[in-house]
Amino acid sequence: MSILDSLTVTRIDEIFTVPSAKGRTLKIKERSFFGLSFCSDNGVIAYHTKECSYVSDKAHAILLPMGGTYHLSGLADGHFPLINFKATCAQPISGFHVFSLRHTDGYLHDYERMLSLYRLGGHEQKLMSMLYDMLYRLSKESEPRQTHLLTPALDTLDTDFSNPELSVSRLASLCGVSDAHFRKLFKESQGTSPKQYLTELRISHAKRLLSERTATVSDIAEACGFASVYHFCRAFKLATGQTPTEFAER
């Protein structure tokens, strides 16, 4: 499970692009928000803590920690799209987290759409949905793909997670192994069981739909592949500590 999967976004506070010149320095003390930062050109920023340094450039996104104290230095002129947000966490998040990007331009395109909506105002639910989509994609890109044998199953999970008929037997068959061997390989590669992995995918998708507030809980349960509203509400409460209705209202 990626560190991003533990985030439940409660509010988007700011969306703006930070210009940074080579040689620029800045100290941040007890950062008020989480921040998701990208680079839109050839800029480079180094973030320094007591323990380590982290580099942000066009090939890497970076999650800035809420409450973090650090200083930064500009290593090359550039522009850095930034989304500041508040979130609760299912597990403690400390320090910076850097994510290698496979498709940087896609994230930058989505950021520009978010920036336009933010400037217009009145699109909080849509912005939350788009941020969840970014976090979900970053989470999936950062997951280890150590076992090439699992690729058909992982791809099917990513695209067909809403199918209520999806089963371990079908996934194992796609990989050409027995159910028991598939479960063992999956646990070693992903750090969780196939069933829990599938549930996390469905809950992440449900969060995005709930944040848009355009569908009923029953419709969302069906769209995410849960057998019933009861099973959806139970799984959602176990994963987030909130009912779907409470999450949507927040």
C-alpha positions in Angstrom: 0.0 0.0 0.0 1.4 3.4 -1.0 1.8 6.2 1.5 -0.7 8.1 -0.6 -3.4 5.6 -0.1 -3.5 6.5 3.6 -4.5 10.2 2.9 -8.0 11.3 3.3 -8.2 14.9 1.8 -10.4 17.2 3.9 -9.7 20.5 2.1 -7.8 22.1 -0.7 -6.3 25.3 0.5 -4.2 26.8 -2.3 -3.3 26.0 -5.9 -0.6 28.2 -7.5 2.7 28.0 -9.4 5.9 28.9 -7.6 8.7 30.6 -9.6 12.1 29.6 -8.3 15.4 31.1 -9.4 18.8 29.5 -9.2 20.4 30.5 -5.8 17.0 31.2 -4.1 16.8 30.0 -0.6 13.9 29.8 1.8 13.2 28.3 5.3 9.9 26.7 6.1 9.0 26.0 9.8 6.1 23.7 10.7 4.4 23.7 7.3 0.6 24.3 7.6 -0.4 21.9 4.8 0.5 18.9 2.8 1.8 20.0 -0.6 1.9 18.1 -3.9 4.6 19.7 -6.1 5.6 19.2 -9.7 8.0 21.0 -12.1 6.7 22.3 -15.4 10.1 23.1 -17.1 13.8 22.6 -16.4 13.8 23.9 -12.9 15.4 22.1 -10.0 14.8 22.6 -6.2 16.5 20.8 -3.4 14.7 20.4 -0.1 16.9 19.9 2.9 16.1 18.4 6.3 18.4 17.4 9.2 18.3 13.8 7.9 18.4 14.1 4.1 18.0 16.2 0.9 15.3 15.7 -1.7 15.3 16.9 -5.3 12.3 18.1 -7.2 12.4 18.3 -11.0 10.3 17.5 -14.1 10.8 13.8 -13.7 9.7 13.7 -10.1 6.7 14.8 -8.0 7.2 15.4 -4.3 4.8 15.3 -1.3 5.7 18.0 1.2 4.8 17.0 4.7 2.3 18.9 6.9 4.1 20.1 10.0 7.5 19.7 8.3 10.5 22.1 9.0 13.1 22.4 6.2 14.9 24.8 3.9 15.0 24.8 0.2 17.4 26.0 -2.4 17.0 26.7 -6.1 19.5 24.7 -8.2 18.1 25.8 -11.6 15.5 28.4 -12.8 12.0 27.0 -13.1 8.3 27.0 -12.2 6.8 24.5 -9.8 3.0 23.9 -9.7 1.9 23.4 -6.1 -1.3 22.1 -4.5 -1.6 22.7 -0.8 -4.2 20.6 1.0 -5.2 19.4 4.5 -5.7 15.7 5.0 -6.0 13.1 7.7 -3.8 10.0 7.6 -4.5 6.3 8.3 -0.8 5.9 9.1 1.8 8.5 10.2 3.5 10.4 7.4 6.8 12.0 8.2 9.4 13.5 5.9 9.3 14.0 2.2 8.1 11.4 -0.4 9.4 11.6 -4.0 7.7 9.9 -6.9 9.2 9.2 -10.3 6.8 10.2 -13.1 6.2 8.2 -16.2 3.9 10.7 -17.8 4.7 14.1 -16.5 2.8 16.1 -19.1 -0.5 14.4 -18.1 -0.1 15.6 -14.5 0.8 19.1 -15.7 -2.3 19.2 -17.9 -4.5 18.2 -15.0 -2.9 20.8 -12.8 -3.7 23.5 -15.3 -7.3 22.4 -15.3 -7.4 22.5 -11.5 -5.7 25.9 -11.4 -8.4 27.3 -13.8 -11.2 25.9 -11.7 -9.6 27.1 -8.4 -9.4 30.7 -9.8 -13.0 30.6 -10.9 -14.2 29.5 -7.4 -17.1 27.3 -6.5 -15.7 24.0 -7.7 -14.5 22.4 -4.5 -15.9 19.0 -5.1 -14.5 18.7 -8.6 -11.1 19.9 -7.4 -11.1 17.2 -4.6 -12.0 14.6 -7.2 -9.2 15.7 -9.5 -6.7 15.7 -6.6 -7.7 12.2 -5.6 -7.2 11.1 -9.2 -3.7 12.5 -9.1 -2.9 10.8 -5.8 -4.3 7.5 -7.1 -2.2 7.6 -10.2 1.0 8.5 -8.3 0.2 5.7 -5.9 -0.1 3.1 -8.7 3.0 4.3 -10.5 5.1 4.1 -7.4 4.1 0.5 -6.5 6.9 -2.1 -7.0 6.4 -4.3 -10.1 9.1 -6.8 -9.1 7.4 -9.8 -10.4 6.8 -9.6 -14.2 4.5 -12.6 -13.9 1.9 -10.5 -12.0 1.6 -7.8 -14.7 -1.6 -9.2 -16.3 -3.3 -9.4 -12.9 -2.2 -5.9 -11.8 -3.3 -4.4 -15.1 -6.7 -6.1 -14.8 -7.1 -4.9 -11.2 -6.4 -1.3 -12.3 -8.9 -1.4 -15.2 -11.6 -3.8 -14.0 -11.7 -3.3 -10.2 -15.4 -2.3 -10.4 -16.4 -5.8 -11.8 -18.1 -7.7 -9.0 -17.2 -11.0 -10.7 -13.5 -10.3 -10.4 -11.9 -13.1 -8.3 -8.6 -14.5 -7.2 -9.1 -17.5 -9.4 -9.5 -15.3 -12.5 -6.4 -13.3 -11.7 -4.4 -16.4 -11.0 -5.5 -17.8 -14.3 -4.4 -14.7 -16.2 -0.9 -15.2 -14.7 -0.9 -19.0 -15.4 -0.4 -20.0 -11.8 -2.5 -21.7 -9.1 -4.6 -19.7 -6.7 -2.3 -20.5 -3.8 0.9 -19.6 -5.7 -0.7 -16.4 -7.0 -1.6 -15.3 -3.4 2.0 -15.9 -2.3 3.6 -14.0 -5.2 1.1 -11.2 -4.8 1.8 -10.8 -1.1 5.6 -10.8 -1.7 5.3 -8.2 -4.5 2.7 -5.9 -3.3 2.9 -6.3 0.5 -0.8 -7.1 0.8 -3.3 -9.8 -0.3 -5.2 -9.6 -3.6 -8.5 -9.1 -1.8 -7.2 -6.2 0.3 -5.5 -4.7 -2.8 -8.8 -4.8 -4.7 -10.7 -3.3 -1.7 -8.2 -0.4 -1.5 -8.7 0.3 -5.2 -12.5 0.3 -4.8 -12.3 2.6 -1.7 -10.0 5.0 -3.5 -12.5 5.2 -6.4 -15.3 5.6 -4.0 -13.6 8.6 -2.3 -13.3 10.3 -5.7 -17.0 9.8 -6.4 -18.1 10.8 -3.0 -16.1 14.0 -3.2 -17.9 15.0 -6.4 -21.3 14.5 -4.5 -23.1 13.8 -7.8 -24.2 10.2 -7.1 -26.0 8.3 -4.3 -24.3 6.0 -1.9 -26.1 3.1 -3.6 -24.9 4.1 -7.0 -21.3 4.5 -5.8 -21.4 1.1 -4.1 -22.5 -0.5 -7.4 -20.0 1.6 -9.5 -17.1 0.4 -7.3 -18.0 -3.3 -7.5 -19.4 -3.9 -4.0 -22.0 -6.6 -3.6 -24.3 -4.4 -1.6 -24.6 -1.0 0.1 -24.1 -2.8 3.4 -20.8 -4.3 2.3 -19.7 -1.0 0.8 -20.5 1.0 4.0 -18.8 -1.6 6.2 -15.6 -1.7 4.1 -15.5 2.1 3.8 -15.8 2.6 7.6 -13.1 0.1 8.2 -10.8 1.8 5.8 -11.4 5.4 6.7 -13.0 5.5 10.1 -16.0 7.3 8.5 -19.2 6.3 6.8 -19.6 7.3 3.2 -22.2 9.9 4.1 -19.9 11.4 6.7 -17.0 11.5 4.2 -19.2 13.2 1.6 -20.5 15.8 4.1 -16.9 16.7 5.1 
